[in-house]
């Protein structure tokens, strides 16, 4: 049975810095791009060297073991951008061509430890993820799309913030795409409130085989959720579609499909979204509760050592917004600062370097 329709007329529009337009972000990169200074880089390298002197696993990195001085103030600004600003920032200029992958990962995870707490990104317990084409079949309902070279489609990840560090870019393509989910909401509320209402239903999203004990093979979290004054988004269309293979999942009506199609069309509207090509050394941070991210398909290099490779972090932030109870299905806990990630009985947290 489908859920009762949300009364959209009683819901407000969203007016925050995170309700940006793609055309404005394209014209004003200074609003989301931060160029690292020599002092910043020195501070980050000194912190990394200190951590490496302790002879610990990267998975154990903390603010205390990765001590920052001058760059700490920008960490505060970055966190504020996530929680109260545009929800998007890129740090540019890290000279990773001079680093080993281990040293680059130490700096990336060290910055992450100051922004929030790292969360597991898969059933294996990887807190440092690797985004690259593994040759996985994109049509297999157990495949995570980031393991392929296919277009990903706009989505959120299962954590407060997702961070990416570009190690190598593809031969062609692989651009990062971003869009404000709050802007999509505002547009749908104006143009098709009837369809927007359908996105407040408990739509099933496939777990892709990573299932905690006693849980369903899918979660039932609405695309849009109003809770304690915040609009929060949860979305992955490919996983919504593949969840329909489960007979226990709420069936999508023609109206649901039309609503999802409109959501996707708006996400891909060049007036709303914008693209960037992450360069080696770029670190991108995106706030999952208000923003959607995507990646275009790509053609990779034939030589394995040149192939596209990004490292990834999922982070839980202190002083973040409260989440509705339904997020517990995916986040495990909805405790602020200690939520998100994928945890099963087999999960053991660690930070693999390849």
Buried (B, 14 or more C-beta within 10 A) or exposed (E): EBEEEBEBEEBEEBEBBBBBBBBEBEEEEEBBBBEBEEEBBEBBBBBBEBBBEEEEEBBBBBBEBBBBEEBEEBBEEBBEBBBEBBBBBBBBBBEBEEBEBEBBBBBBBBBBBBBBBBBBBBBBBBBBBBBBBEEBEBEEBEBBBBBBBBBBBBBBBBBBBBBBBBBBBBBEBBBBBBBBBBBBBBBBBEEBBEBBBBBBBBBBBBBBEBBBEEBBBBBBBBBBBBBEEBBBBBBBBBBBBBBBEBEEBBEBEEBBBBBBEBBBEBBBBEEBBBBBEBBBBBBBBBBBBBBBBBBBBBEBBEEEEEBBBBBBBBBBBEEBBEBBEBBBBBBBBBEBBBBBBBBBEEBEBBBBEE
